Each structure stands twice: as C-alpha cells, then as structure tokens.
Amino acid sequence: MNKQNMATVPDKNRIEDLLTKIQPVPSGNFHKKMEQVHWRIEQVQPREIKNKSRLKLTVAMFVLLIITTFTVTPQGRAWAQEVMQFFRKINSATVQLSDEQTKQMYEINTQYDLPLVPVFVPTVSPEMAAIAGCETPQKSQSYRCQIALAESKLGFDLKELPEKPIDWEFKSIYFNIDLDIAVISYDLDVKRTDYTSASSLVLTQGISSTLNSSNLYGNNPWDAVPVDKVEPISIGTHKGEYIKGRFYGVPDTNMLRWSDEFKEQRLAWSEGTRWYMIAFWPNPNVADTMGRDQLIHLAESLVTSPIETTEPVNPDHLTSISDAEKISGLDLKTPTLLPLDIDFSYARYFPDEQLVRFIYGPNESLTIDAWEGGPVDYKKPLGKYEFTCNIVNMNGNDAFYCFFEGTNPRSFLWWHSNGINYQMYYDSFSRWQIDREKMLLIAESMQDIDDFPKKNGRTYEQVVIYEQALGIDAKKFSNVPAGWVYANFWGDPYSQCIGLIYTSTTRQSTLVIDQCKTDKRFDVSVFPFWSTKRVKLGDAKGYYIVGDFVLADDGKQVWNPTSPRKQLYWQEDGLWIQISLYGEEALLSDKEDLISFAESLK
Amino acid sequence: MTENTTMRSVKRWFSKERTSSLWDTDAFTRLYEKTYLSVFRYVYGLSGGPQQEAEDLTAGTYARAWKARQHFNGNDQAALGWLLRIARNLVIDSARRNKVRNLDEDFNTEWLVDPNQAPELDIIAREQIKTIWLMLGSLSEEIREMLVLRYMLGWQIKQVAEHLGMSENSVSVTIRRTLQRLQRDWNQLQEKDNE
C-alpha cells in the first residue's frame, strides 16, 4: 500500500464518497457475449414469425412476389426447370440484410395505441354457398368448407392430414388459382392453458411444371438455408430435404446468423409435378415437440381423401360464440367493437366453474371471462397485485378498472350485467396498447352476436372500416384497371397505413398500393440512388425506382436493376403513397404505366 | 362461488402475465438493458471480483432469470430486486465452490478517471479506493451487500431496507457503524504501516 496516500485517514464522509466511486463496468467481451445469448437472439426475428396473425398475408405475398421473380426471368425459368430443389440454399452461415430489410426489422420501437374497429361478419360467396353444408357465414369457415372451396377453384385434390390429431386445430387456408398453390395452417397444442401461443404447422403444396417449393421463399433472407445444413430424406419413395434451425438477427447489425439451436423445422419433397413443404414452428414451452422422424411420418401419412368425421364440440376450443352459449347454457354478450387486428380466436369452457372465456388476438392478448353470479365486490383488495384501480362508470353502472404500467403494460375491467359477471383482461402484445376509454368502449359495445374466427383474406368492404379506424381517406380505383382484381389489404396503426393488394388476371404479377398518413414507411434512401429517378405526377414530385435486392449465394444482398419490381413514391393530399409492381407486369411496364395507375386513384 | 371465481380468474390471468411479460423477449431485453449495470456492480461488489468472474455471474443471473421468468410478477423495481436475489444465490454458490473468496486485488480503476480532478489527486483517489475495496473484503456478506446497495447502486436507505427485509433504522445504524469501523480499521492499517 502506498504510504504517502495513506497519510490521511479519510473521515466517514470521505469513506462514503469513496464507496460511491466504486463503479466498475463490464468489459467489451461481456457485451459481445451478451449479444449472443439465446433470449436476445430470439428478439430479432422476422415480423411474420412474431406476429402470426400476419403470417397468412406474408406467405401470400412471398408466394406472389417470389414465384413471379423466378418464373418471369430467363435465369429463373432455367433454374427451376433444371432440377427440383427445395429451399433457397446459400454457401454461407450469415446473411446480410438490405437497408430496406434492416429498416423494416428495427422499425417499431415504441408502444402505440390500437384503434377500435367494428366486428365484421363476412357474407358467404356464391361459390361457397354452392357447396352443401357451407351456406352460413359460420359454417363456411369450417375446415371442410374451406378445403372444398380451395379444391374446386384449384381444380385438383389437396393432400391433407388423414385425420385431425387431437389438440390440433385448423387455422387458415390461402390458395391461389393462378399459381396453383395452397397453404394450410394449423395451431397445435391447443389444450395448453397457460396462455402461451400454440405451435404452428403450415402445409404448403402446389402443382406446376415450372414451379417448386424452393421458389416459394427464394429471395427472403429469413428463409434461406446454408447448403451444408440441408439433409436429404425420403418421404416414402419420394426424394426430399429436411432442415432444422433458422437464421436469426444479430442485434444492432444488418446481419443474420444461422443457428441449429432453434427447433423450427422444414421439410419439402416432390411427387411428380406436385410438391409439398411442411414448416413447423414449435412452442418453445412444449418439451416433446415433433422432430425429424415424426415430421417425415406425418408427411408420409398425408392423403387426398381424409376420413370425414363429425367432431364433437371441444370445450377447450370452441369455434364460435354460439357454441360457447350452447355448452355453457348462458346467454352471453360479446364485443361488436375490437382493437384492430385483435379478432376472435376461440372460446373455452371451464365446467367446474361454469365459466366461459372468450379469447381474442395474437398471443391471447385480449380475454373476456363470463360466468353467472352476483356482482363481485370491487372494494375487496387485490392483495399482492400492484395495480392502480378505479371505479368507473359504464353505461350508468359501476365497473372496476385496474391498470399496471410495467415492462408489459396491462389492464383489466370487471363489470356485472344481467346476472353475469364479465372480466376483460388485456396484455399489450407487440407494443400494441389500448387505454381505459377503449376498454370501456369494447365492454359497452357487447351485444348478442355470433362471432367466429375468419379463415381467409379480408374483403374489400372492410377497407372502409379500417380507413375510419386509422383516420385515412385512402385513394382508390374508381374502376379497377383491366386485368387486375382485388386480392387483400392490410392496415397498420403504427405508421397509419393501408395497403391494397391486387393480382393480375393475365400474368403472374402483384400490384400493391400503400397509403400512409405518416412518412414512416416512405424512405427511398434505402434504394441505390442510381436506380432512383425524380418524376412529376401532376403538381406533385415523386420517385420512380427500378430493380430489387437479390440474395446472392454468398449471403450478400445485391441490387439487381433488372429484377421485376418497379415502384413509384409520391406525396399528395396529406398522404405518402407508394405503388409497387412485381412480377411479369413489372418487366413489361414502364414509368408511364405506373404514373397511369397513380392518376387512376381518386 | 363468485369471489372464488373472480380470484381464480385474476390468478389465471397473472399466470399469463408472468409468461407474457418477461416471456416476451423484447421486454426481457429491455429489462436487461435497464438493469445489467446494477446487477454487474452488485455481483462485483458482493463477490469481490475478479472482473471475469463477475461478468460470468452476471450473465448467469440473466440466463437463470430467463428460465424462471414465468415465476416473476411485478414492476421494474421488483424485477431488479428479483434479479439481485438470483445474483446473490449465484454469488453464494460460487463462493462455496471456490471456498476462498477471490478478492480482486488487481482491481481495475480505469473508470475512475475524473476530468475535473488534478492528476495527483486522481492517483490518491485510486489508491484510497483500492484500500477501501480491500477493506470491504473483511466485512460479512450481509454488511457488504448493504454497502453495495447503498453506495455502488446508489439506493436510498428505504429501498435497501425493503430489499433486505429489514427496518430502515437497522440499515441506517448498521451502515453508520460499518463506516466507523472502516475508519478505525484504516487508522490501524496506517499505524501498522508507519511501524
């Protein structure tokens, strides 16, 4: 010890001061190590995996965008015809994201309010109504009706599970008659009662002489696979490929890195001109999920004529409000107003307590419990739970509202109506929030309606509902241009956007029109300047961009000015508008054609 | 029936809350970003280092917390308290394994640089901090923890008391006596050196 410095013995205040100065900091190695820990790398995932409600639309978009890429370019055609391949294989365990993809990945960092939208009950299309037993809106959403419609439109039999396993539920189907593909999704482990989201299994299949499953996710970096990780397998007598793991985002970088640690698995195989792909995303909380051999066995068991059984009503997974009422014997009311994208998923009946739970939204973010009985004493303390609570007025009666602002804000509302206790619980999911007023509006909107999960895309009639909710007066085609039909739309409260999606009836092409009240999605700087040109649209100035980023074999993103993607950006009437044209039509169209689309919007 | 059902519903929902709040990797990462410095300093102070071991124990704290996140319920302050309790257990386990406490005698004081302080005073401060650091090693784990929370983490007496389940008065008196003891020990150390 240095005697000189020891000369003066510090007093108590100085000792306190010295103690406060002991502020060690972790080394750079620590930070590097912590960037790679499992729970952090899970954070940076593709948004479609995080938000499975968007999966259907995302899959559809991939199919439309990527298949067209590979079928309209000479290289794509040659490659596709060469040999039946599965997956987009690259010679690298890392992938570089383009500026555009990086921006999308890190886009949302703040919590934001969800607007409320009226519950929409779709009408039955004439094609669906023509199928026996599929005449009502609810019946038309059944697995049998949805598959029957897809098969009648596609013109071929789909392979299906021979029988629905216990604890699996049909989630949705997407099909495209131009591309001859169908995507069937299931939720697994539905009997789990701990509210964590289910495992997912997606069966994609197609029939085409020029397409195969590798085209499906061709340029999507999240779905690429390192070539040395692909395992050849046999599905019966057919050749196929299997892969376990996936790319994950390295935090604060534009890189993805492959990890075998993830339990996500994919397998794909072909049978003549038919091809199939199974993608399995297990719930990490479930210990004994399917592995390679079970998935192969599942693939081998698929049939074109499954056993038709009438399933008994499953109290753990009731697919409509009316089923919940039947099983419980209660006359129940449910919301006619719901937060955007938080739709009815299913209901559950707890016979011991004679309680019905209605479950809404991804990750079961909104639930409503209902049971018969006298009013709950709101003054009874909640014990250890640290909530801020108030008695609030709801339709002239007292209701009990509590909220908690922690790492994951949450709130609940209790009330009593016509001899039934209702308790609505909300957990913010993916930074989505609803405040007290919205909780009250949802509760006050409850009526005798029969809601049920919707299995396919949104109808054009819903666009106006989303417009009102998002406060956007979106421009639309007064007459949809010849050769195009409406396919779907999306709405996003964060950027206040509505995106209208059209498909070509004559070529494999997609037209997307995004309109936003903010500029959060309006960034042309992510594209190379040499492919960006200034254009005039009437009085407005805009940008015209030709080309797209393409994933190269070494995992790099390379800008290809001849890729079939053309875009037009401009600002008009308080809206940031973007028209994107993909596929064959993009190759055949020029700047004037996109401007013509823009001028047709009113 | 109604009251029971109500509380059952709340409890059930809280079991969801436990799984979905910290279950959410975004939320857990936010918690990490907010707390890692406190947890590291706590571990360093309690274990006595060295740096590498404190970093490993800090990483171990978050790994254990991630696994056990379903059992946690509470706000940010409660989450930090929960992390520190996990860290404490790890430090104790590690100390038991090592038998002998490895006080970090190569205590790195680079982070002490104060641009407003004259260089010669800076050298004195470094030496004094090293001295006080070595003296902390002679204290019991309970008292070290109290000092770490109070000074290295900058907690108020009330927070320290709540975290340790003690009265504010006990914490205050213990800290005051410990400071007196440190001053006395320092005095004795100096006398010894002068001999």
Interface residues (C-beta under 8 A of the other chain):
Chain A: M1 N2 K3 N5 M6 A7 V9 P10 D11 K12 R14 I15 E16 L18 L19 T20 K21 I22 Q23 P24 V25 P26 S27 N29 F30 K33 M34 V37 H38 W39 R40 E42 Q43 D194 Y195 T196 N285 E353 L355 N363 E364 T367 D369 W371 G373 G374 P375 V376 D377 K380 L382 Y385 E386 F404 E405 G406 T407 N408 R410 F412 W414 N421 Q423 Y425 D427 F429 R431
Chain B: M1 T2 E3 T5 T6 R8 S9 V10 W13 F14 S15 K16 E17 T19 S20 S21 L22 W23 D24 T25 D26 A27 F28 T29 R30 L31 Y32 Y36 L37 F40 R41 Y44 G45 G49 Q51 A54 E55 T58 A59 Y62 A63 W66 N73 G74 N75 D76 A78 A79 N108 W111 L112 I123 I124 A125 E127 Q128 I129 T131 I132 W133 L147 R150 Y151 M152 G154 R176 L179 Q180 L182 Q183 W186 N187 L189 Q190 D193 N194
